[in-house]
Amino acid sequence: MGIANIGIPGLIIILVVTLIIFGPKKLPEIGSAFGQTLSEFKKSANTLMNDDEPEPKKIETPADEQKDSSS
């Protein structure tokens, strides 16, 4: 039984315990911080995944070489 099998009753219990510990005034701030952290994690994960893909290499044609040498 892992964390993926929490279910609705488990989430309600976690919410109630969090509400008791931090209070209702602090809960939106904690939710916002958690959301920002999750967003930053996803952005970093996407960046790492995109870094693994090789970038397409530019193939120079003779016309490109002439442009470079004339400059």
Phi and psi in radians as a Rosetta constraint file:
Dihedral C 1 N 2 CA 2 C 2 CIRCULARHARMONIC -1.767 0.35
Dihedral N 2 CA 2 C 2 N 3 CIRCULARHARMONIC -3.003 0.35
Dihedral C 2 N 3 CA 3 C 3 CIRCULARHARMONIC -1.235 0.35
Dihedral N 3 CA 3 C 3 N 4 CIRCULARHARMONIC -0.369 0.35
Dihedral C 3 N 4 CA 4 C 4 CIRCULARHARMONIC -1.261 0.35
Dihedral N 4 CA 4 C 4 N 5 CIRCULARHARMONIC -0.287 0.35
Dihedral C 4 N 5 CA 5 C 5 CIRCULARHARMONIC -1.775 0.35
Dihedral N 5 CA 5 C 5 N 6 CIRCULARHARMONIC 0.563 0.35
Dihedral C 5 N 6 CA 6 C 6 CIRCULARHARMONIC -1.187 0.35
Dihedral N 6 CA 6 C 6 N 7 CIRCULARHARMONIC -0.929 0.35
Dihedral C 6 N 7 CA 7 C 7 CIRCULARHARMONIC 1.438 0.35
Dihedral N 7 CA 7 C 7 N 8 CIRCULARHARMONIC 3.073 0.35
Dihedral C 7 N 8 CA 8 C 8 CIRCULARHARMONIC -1.149 0.35
Dihedral N 8 CA 8 C 8 N 9 CIRCULARHARMONIC -0.817 0.35
Dihedral C 8 N 9 CA 9 C 9 CIRCULARHARMONIC -1.049 0.35
Dihedral N 9 CA 9 C 9 N 10 CIRCULARHARMONIC -0.684 0.35
Dihedral C 9 N 10 CA 10 C 10 CIRCULARHARMONIC -1.133 0.35
Dihedral N 10 CA 10 C 10 N 11 CIRCULARHARMONIC -0.700 0.35
Dihedral C 10 N 11 CA 11 C 11 CIRCULARHARMONIC -1.138 0.35
Dihedral N 11 CA 11 C 11 N 12 CIRCULARHARMONIC -0.665 0.35
Dihedral C 11 N 12 CA 12 C 12 CIRCULARHARMONIC -1.123 0.35
Dihedral N 12 CA 12 C 12 N 13 CIRCULARHARMONIC -0.740 0.35
Dihedral C 12 N 13 CA 13 C 13 CIRCULARHARMONIC -1.103 0.35
Dihedral N 13 CA 13 C 13 N 14 CIRCULARHARMONIC -0.762 0.35
Dihedral C 13 N 14 CA 14 C 14 CIRCULARHARMONIC -1.073 0.35
Dihedral N 14 CA 14 C 14 N 15 CIRCULARHARMONIC -0.741 0.35
Dihedral C 14 N 15 CA 15 C 15 CIRCULARHARMONIC -1.103 0.35
Dihedral N 15 CA 15 C 15 N 16 CIRCULARHARMONIC -0.743 0.35
Dihedral C 15 N 16 CA 16 C 16 CIRCULARHARMONIC -1.135 0.35
Dihedral N 16 CA 16 C 16 N 17 CIRCULARHARMONIC -0.773 0.35
Dihedral C 16 N 17 CA 17 C 17 CIRCULARHARMONIC -1.118 0.35
Dihedral N 17 CA 17 C 17 N 18 CIRCULARHARMONIC -0.745 0.35
Dihedral C 17 N 18 CA 18 C 18 CIRCULARHARMONIC -1.089 0.35
Dihedral N 18 CA 18 C 18 N 19 CIRCULARHARMONIC -0.711 0.35
Dihedral C 18 N 19 CA 19 C 19 CIRCULARHARMONIC -1.106 0.35
Dihedral N 19 CA 19 C 19 N 20 CIRCULARHARMONIC -0.692 0.35
Dihedral C 19 N 20 CA 20 C 20 CIRCULARHARMONIC -1.184 0.35
Dihedral N 20 CA 20 C 20 N 21 CIRCULARHARMONIC -0.736 0.35
Dihedral C 20 N 21 CA 21 C 21 CIRCULARHARMONIC -1.238 0.35
Dihedral N 21 CA 21 C 21 N 22 CIRCULARHARMONIC -0.852 0.35
Dihedral C 21 N 22 CA 22 C 22 CIRCULARHARMONIC -1.715 0.35
Dihedral N 22 CA 22 C 22 N 23 CIRCULARHARMONIC -0.376 0.35
Dihedral C 22 N 23 CA 23 C 23 CIRCULARHARMONIC 1.512 0.35
Dihedral N 23 CA 23 C 23 N 24 CIRCULARHARMONIC 2.762 0.35
Dihedral C 23 N 24 CA 24 C 24 CIRCULARHARMONIC -1.205 0.35
Dihedral N 24 CA 24 C 24 N 25 CIRCULARHARMONIC -0.424 0.35
Dihedral C 24 N 25 CA 25 C 25 CIRCULARHARMONIC -1.310 0.35
Dihedral N 25 CA 25 C 25 N 26 CIRCULARHARMONIC -0.539 0.35
Dihedral C 25 N 26 CA 26 C 26 CIRCULARHARMONIC -1.535 0.35
Dihedral N 26 CA 26 C 26 N 27 CIRCULARHARMONIC -0.310 0.35
Dihedral C 26 N 27 CA 27 C 27 CIRCULARHARMONIC -1.067 0.35
Dihedral N 27 CA 27 C 27 N 28 CIRCULARHARMONIC -0.783 0.35
Dihedral C 27 N 28 CA 28 C 28 CIRCULARHARMONIC -1.085 0.35
Dihedral N 28 CA 28 C 28 N 29 CIRCULARHARMONIC -0.627 0.35
Dihedral C 28 N 29 CA 29 C 29 CIRCULARHARMONIC -1.145 0.35
Dihedral N 29 CA 29 C 29 N 30 CIRCULARHARMONIC -0.710 0.35
Dihedral C 29 N 30 CA 30 C 30 CIRCULARHARMONIC -1.166 0.35
Dihedral N 30 CA 30 C 30 N 31 CIRCULARHARMONIC -0.727 0.35
Dihedral C 30 N 31 CA 31 C 31 CIRCULARHARMONIC -1.090 0.35
Dihedral N 31 CA 31 C 31 N 32 CIRCULARHARMONIC -0.717 0.35
Dihedral C 31 N 32 CA 32 C 32 CIRCULARHARMONIC -1.122 0.35
Dihedral N 32 CA 32 C 32 N 33 CIRCULARHARMONIC -0.780 0.35
Dihedral C 32 N 33 CA 33 C 33 CIRCULARHARMONIC -1.101 0.35
Dihedral N 33 CA 33 C 33 N 34 CIRCULARHARMONIC -0.704 0.35
Dihedral C 33 N 34 CA 34 C 34 CIRCULARHARMONIC -1.123 0.35
Dihedral N 34 CA 34 C 34 N 35 CIRCULARHARMONIC -0.730 0.35
Dihedral C 34 N 35 CA 35 C 35 CIRCULARHARMONIC -1.104 0.35
Dihedral N 35 CA 35 C 35 N 36 CIRCULARHARMONIC -0.743 0.35
Dihedral C 35 N 36 CA 36 C 36 CIRCULARHARMONIC -1.132 0.35
Dihedral N 36 CA 36 C 36 N 37 CIRCULARHARMONIC -0.703 0.35
Dihedral C 36 N 37 CA 37 C 37 CIRCULARHARMONIC -1.115 0.35
Dihedral N 37 CA 37 C 37 N 38 CIRCULARHARMONIC -0.776 0.35
Dihedral C 37 N 38 CA 38 C 38 CIRCULARHARMONIC -1.116 0.35
Dihedral N 38 CA 38 C 38 N 39 CIRCULARHARMONIC -0.722 0.35
Dihedral C 38 N 39 CA 39 C 39 CIRCULARHARMONIC -1.099 0.35
Dihedral N 39 CA 39 C 39 N 40 CIRCULARHARMONIC -0.769 0.35
Dihedral C 39 N 40 CA 40 C 40 CIRCULARHARMONIC -1.123 0.35
Dihedral N 40 CA 40 C 40 N 41 CIRCULARHARMONIC -0.677 0.35
Dihedral C 40 N 41 CA 41 C 41 CIRCULARHARMONIC -1.104 0.35
Dihedral N 41 CA 41 C 41 N 42 CIRCULARHARMONIC -0.779 0.35
Dihedral C 41 N 42 CA 42 C 42 CIRCULARHARMONIC -1.102 0.35
Dihedral N 42 CA 42 C 42 N 43 CIRCULARHARMONIC -0.728 0.35
Dihedral C 42 N 43 CA 43 C 43 CIRCULARHARMONIC -1.108 0.35
Dihedral N 43 CA 43 C 43 N 44 CIRCULARHARMONIC -0.740 0.35
Dihedral C 43 N 44 CA 44 C 44 CIRCULARHARMONIC -1.149 0.35
Dihedral N 44 CA 44 C 44 N 45 CIRCULARHARMONIC -0.711 0.35
Dihedral C 44 N 45 CA 45 C 45 CIRCULARHARMONIC -1.113 0.35
Dihedral N 45 CA 45 C 45 N 46 CIRCULARHARMONIC -0.740 0.35
Dihedral C 45 N 46 CA 46 C 46 CIRCULARHARMONIC -1.119 0.35
Dihedral N 46 CA 46 C 46 N 47 CIRCULARHARMONIC -0.690 0.35
Dihedral C 46 N 47 CA 47 C 47 CIRCULARHARMONIC -1.099 0.35
Dihedral N 47 CA 47 C 47 N 48 CIRCULARHARMONIC -0.762 0.35
Dihedral C 47 N 48 CA 48 C 48 CIRCULARHARMONIC -1.124 0.35
Dihedral N 48 CA 48 C 48 N 49 CIRCULARHARMONIC -0.693 0.35
Dihedral C 48 N 49 CA 49 C 49 CIRCULARHARMONIC -1.163 0.35
Dihedral N 49 CA 49 C 49 N 50 CIRCULARHARMONIC -0.665 0.35
Dihedral C 49 N 50 CA 50 C 50 CIRCULARHARMONIC -1.256 0.35
Dihedral N 50 CA 50 C 50 N 51 CIRCULARHARMONIC -0.515 0.35
Dihedral C 50 N 51 CA 51 C 51 CIRCULARHARMONIC -1.185 0.35
Dihedral N 51 CA 51 C 51 N 52 CIRCULARHARMONIC -0.476 0.35
Dihedral C 51 N 52 CA 52 C 52 CIRCULARHARMONIC -1.279 0.35
Dihedral N 52 CA 52 C 52 N 53 CIRCULARHARMONIC -0.426 0.35
Dihedral C 52 N 53 CA 53 C 53 CIRCULARHARMONIC -1.372 0.35
Dihedral N 53 CA 53 C 53 N 54 CIRCULARHARMONIC 2.286 0.35
Dihedral C 53 N 54 CA 54 C 54 CIRCULARHARMONIC -1.225 0.35
Dihedral N 54 CA 54 C 54 N 55 CIRCULARHARMONIC 2.469 0.35
Dihedral C 54 N 55 CA 55 C 55 CIRCULARHARMONIC -1.399 0.35
Dihedral N 55 CA 55 C 55 N 56 CIRCULARHARMONIC 2.507 0.35
Dihedral C 55 N 56 CA 56 C 56 CIRCULARHARMONIC -1.144 0.35
Dihedral N 56 CA 56 C 56 N 57 CIRCULARHARMONIC 2.338 0.35
Dihedral C 56 N 57 CA 57 C 57 CIRCULARHARMONIC -1.500 0.35
Dihedral N 57 CA 57 C 57 N 58 CIRCULARHARMONIC 2.482 0.35
Dihedral C 57 N 58 CA 58 C 58 CIRCULARHARMONIC -1.456 0.35
Dihedral N 58 CA 58 C 58 N 59 CIRCULARHARMONIC 2.220 0.35
Dihedral C 58 N 59 CA 59 C 59 CIRCULARHARMONIC -1.669 0.35
Dihedral N 59 CA 59 C 59 N 60 CIRCULARHARMONIC 2.103 0.35
Dihedral C 59 N 60 CA 60 C 60 CIRCULARHARMONIC -1.447 0.35
Dihedral N 60 CA 60 C 60 N 61 CIRCULARHARMONIC 2.339 0.35
Dihedral C 60 N 61 CA 61 C 61 CIRCULARHARMONIC -1.737 0.35
Dihedral N 61 CA 61 C 61 N 62 CIRCULARHARMONIC 2.862 0.35
Dihedral C 61 N 62 CA 62 C 62 CIRCULARHARMONIC -0.989 0.35
Dihedral N 62 CA 62 C 62 N 63 CIRCULARHARMONIC -0.554 0.35
Dihedral C 62 N 63 CA 63 C 63 CIRCULARHARMONIC -1.135 0.35
Dihedral N 63 CA 63 C 63 N 64 CIRCULARHARMONIC -0.661 0.35
Dihedral C 63 N 64 CA 64 C 64 CIRCULARHARMONIC -1.158 0.35
Dihedral N 64 CA 64 C 64 N 65 CIRCULARHARMONIC -0.662 0.35
Dihedral C 64 N 65 CA 65 C 65 CIRCULARHARMONIC -1.155 0.35
Dihedral N 65 CA 65 C 65 N 66 CIRCULARHARMONIC -0.628 0.35
Dihedral C 65 N 66 CA 66 C 66 CIRCULARHARMONIC -1.184 0.35
Dihedral N 66 CA 66 C 66 N 67 CIRCULARHARMONIC -0.649 0.35
Dihedral C 66 N 67 CA 67 C 67 CIRCULARHARMONIC -1.123 0.35
Dihedral N 67 CA 67 C 67 N 68 CIRCULARHARMONIC -0.734 0.35
Dihedral C 67 N 68 CA 68 C 68 CIRCULARHARMONIC -1.158 0.35
Dihedral N 68 CA 68 C 68 N 69 CIRCULARHARMONIC -0.695 0.35
Dihedral C 68 N 69 CA 69 C 69 CIRCULARHARMONIC -1.351 0.35
Dihedral N 69 CA 69 C 69 N 70 CIRCULARHARMONIC -0.392 0.35
Dihedral C 69 N 70 CA 70 C 70 CIRCULARHARMONIC -1.421 0.35
Dihedral N 70 CA 70 C 70 N 71 CIRCULARHARMONIC -0.292 0.35
